[in-house]
Amino acid sequence: MKENGLVLELANELFSIACEENRSRESEMANGIEGEKEHGRMVLLWVGKLVKNPSVELQLSALFHDIDRVVTPGVGEGFAGDRKSKAYKSYKKTHAKRSADYICPKLIEKGIGHKVVERTRFLILHHDDTGAEISRLCDEELDVLVAADSLAFFSSVGPRLYELEGKDRLRDKIRFMVEKMPKFARTLLSSERFENEVFNRLKDEVLGEQK
Ligand SMILES: [Fe+2]
């Protein structure tokens, strides 16, 4: 069994390899490689803020939950339709599965234990479930992952989405993120202030709708 620090070192190495292997198709990634690296870093950072000693599985899932957007350029990113539709839900589930299917065998190849990898797979598979599905699973680590992913959205991914799709689509996406956030994360979000005032106005508006 590898020590946690070593696992995370291997994980960072795997993330970099995925980025380099797909660099030639970066133009098909809405956030670009640097944007995806930043998102992974921000989700990890939020995980560290939300729990004292996060498990290695939680950290691996924070880093790789969206690896699909790097390794499946042109497919893993961007949904033009209605984010309340069944099609969007299935798109998100497929995205989560592609991320898990890509990274889990690579973690096994690197000698990470099956138990760690299976737990990481579970967390990645469910990170984009609906709020109702997530609360039914009653999994504290999944709640933290979803909270960290949603909180990180406002400083990574969100700004690029706003630039590409405008205010109404951003509001729509914030609704999707807030809807799946556990209650503690919504409370945290309500007191967060972001650099961009549009983000502050929209998240306050969406949080207000949930009350
Ligand atoms: Fe994410």
Boltz pocket constraint, residues with backbone or C-beta under 6 A from the ligand:
constraints:
  - pocket:
      binder: B
      contacts: [[A, 39], [A, 43], [A, 65], [A, 66], [A, 149]]
      max_distance: 6.0
